[in-house]
Amino acid sequence: MKIMNKFLVFGGIIFACLNLTCCHHDPDWDRKFDIINKSDTALYFTLSFNYPDTSLNGFTAPNQWQKILPHDGKREGISSLNEFPTVLLFIFDAQKVETTPWDSIIKHYTILKRYKLTKGDLEKTNWTVSYP
């Protein structure tokens, strides 16, 4: 009986230790940040996890991007901060994207702004990026 009790206690300690170490919730895994459009024109934005590659070659056409109306904002999930510590945020003029062929936007690198963001950068801005 004493051996069984020791086994149960030891097993409980092992279970508790494994549970605490293996199931650690990383708060950055489901982090979100706000993108605020302070301009008078609509914008599109997209994220890239291919840093240091800042080209537009890997992007698909903007029909899957998010649009932000003037003086509005969006909340964007960024669950890859641990895997990709530097994220690129590209901002595009919505009218230009909607009226210019995508291959021309790539060729001429027609972006309004590119942000290079790290966890530290986002913490400094209280997880908010404003354009302009």
C-alpha distance (Angstrom), angle and dihedral (degrees) to the residues before:
residue distance angle dihedral
M1 . . .
K2 3.81 . .
I3 3.78 90.0 .
M4 3.80 90.9 51.6
N5 3.83 91.8 50.2
K6 3.80 91.2 49.3
F7 3.80 89.6 48.9
L8 3.81 91.7 51.0
V9 3.81 92.7 47.5
F10 3.80 92.0 46.8
G11 3.80 91.4 46.1
G12 3.81 90.8 49.4
I13 3.79 91.4 51.7
I14 3.80 91.7 49.2
F15 3.82 90.7 47.9
A16 3.82 92.2 49.8
C17 3.81 92.5 48.4
L18 3.79 92.9 49.1
N19 3.78 91.7 46.1
L20 3.80 92.2 51.9
T21 3.79 95.1 47.2
C22 3.79 102.3 36.3
C23 3.77 99.5 42.8
H24 3.79 97.4 45.5
H25 3.79 108.2 148.6
D26 3.78 112.1 -136.2
P27 3.82 108.5 -149.6
D28 3.82 90.8 -152.2
W29 3.78 91.8 60.3
D30 3.79 92.6 78.5
R31 3.82 99.1 26.2
K32 3.77 120.1 148.2
F33 3.77 130.3 -163.6
D34 3.78 133.4 -166.5
I35 3.78 125.1 -120.1
I36 3.80 111.6 -158.8
N37 3.80 122.9 -163.4
K38 3.80 106.9 -151.8
S39 3.80 92.7 169.8
D40 3.80 130.0 97.6
T41 3.82 93.7 -118.6
A42 3.78 133.7 70.0
L43 3.80 117.8 -103.2
Y44 3.75 139.9 -160.4
F45 3.77 121.9 -147.8
T46 3.75 137.1 -171.2
L47 3.79 136.2 176.3
S48 3.78 129.1 -130.1
F49 3.78 127.0 -163.2
N50 3.82 93.0 -171.4
Y51 3.81 96.9 97.1
P52 3.02 126.5 -174.4
D53 3.84 86.5 32.7
T54 3.81 104.0 85.8
S55 3.80 96.3 173.9
L56 3.77 122.7 116.6
N57 3.79 93.8 -134.7
G58 3.80 96.1 106.0
F59 3.79 95.4 50.9
T60 3.75 125.0 102.4
A61 3.77 121.9 -139.1
P62 3.81 113.1 -68.8
N63 3.82 96.9 -103.9
Q64 3.82 87.3 102.0
W65 3.79 95.6 46.2
Q66 3.75 126.4 97.7
K67 3.76 122.1 -107.4
I68 3.79 122.7 -145.2
L69 3.78 118.5 -160.7
P70 3.82 120.9 -139.9
H71 3.81 113.5 -71.3
D72 3.79 91.7 6.4
G73 3.77 136.0 105.3
K74 3.78 145.4 -149.6
R75 3.76 133.9 -147.4
E76 3.78 112.6 -133.0
G77 3.77 128.1 -166.5
I78 3.77 117.2 -129.9
S79 3.77 107.1 -174.8
S80 3.80 96.9 158.6
L81 3.80 102.7 70.4
N82 3.78 92.9 114.7
E83 3.78 94.6 48.2
F84 3.82 95.9 38.4
P85 3.83 109.2 27.2
T86 3.83 93.4 -173.6
V87 3.79 120.2 53.5
L88 3.79 126.4 -174.2
L89 3.80 120.0 -141.6
F90 3.80 115.0 -162.2
I91 3.81 120.8 -161.5
F92 3.81 120.2 -161.1
D93 3.79 133.5 -175.8
A94 3.82 104.8 -107.6
Q95 3.81 95.5 -144.6
K96 3.81 92.1 51.4
V97 3.81 92.2 47.6
E98 3.80 91.3 48.8
T99 3.82 94.6 48.8
T100 3.83 104.1 33.9
P101 3.80 125.7 73.9
W102 3.77 111.4 -107.6
D103 3.82 94.4 -124.9
S104 3.82 88.5 57.2
I105 3.82 91.4 51.5
I106 3.81 89.2 52.0
K107 3.81 93.6 45.5
H108 3.82 94.3 49.3
Y109 3.83 95.2 34.2
T110 3.79 90.0 -128.4
I111 3.79 100.8 -169.5
L112 3.76 128.6 137.6
K113 3.78 95.9 -149.3
R114 3.77 141.0 -10.3
Y115 3.80 120.1 -154.0
K116 3.78 123.0 -161.7
L117 3.79 104.8 -152.6
T118 3.77 132.3 -170.2
K119 3.77 129.1 174.6
G120 3.82 88.5 -99.8
D121 3.80 92.1 51.7
L122 3.80 91.4 51.0
E123 3.80 92.6 46.6
K124 3.83 90.0 53.3
T125 3.81 90.6 54.9
N126 3.81 94.4 42.5
W127 3.82 89.8 -109.4
T128 3.81 92.7 -59.5
V129 3.81 129.7 120.2
S130 3.79 117.7 -167.9
Y131 3.78 128.4 -163.8
P132 2.96 122.9 -122.9
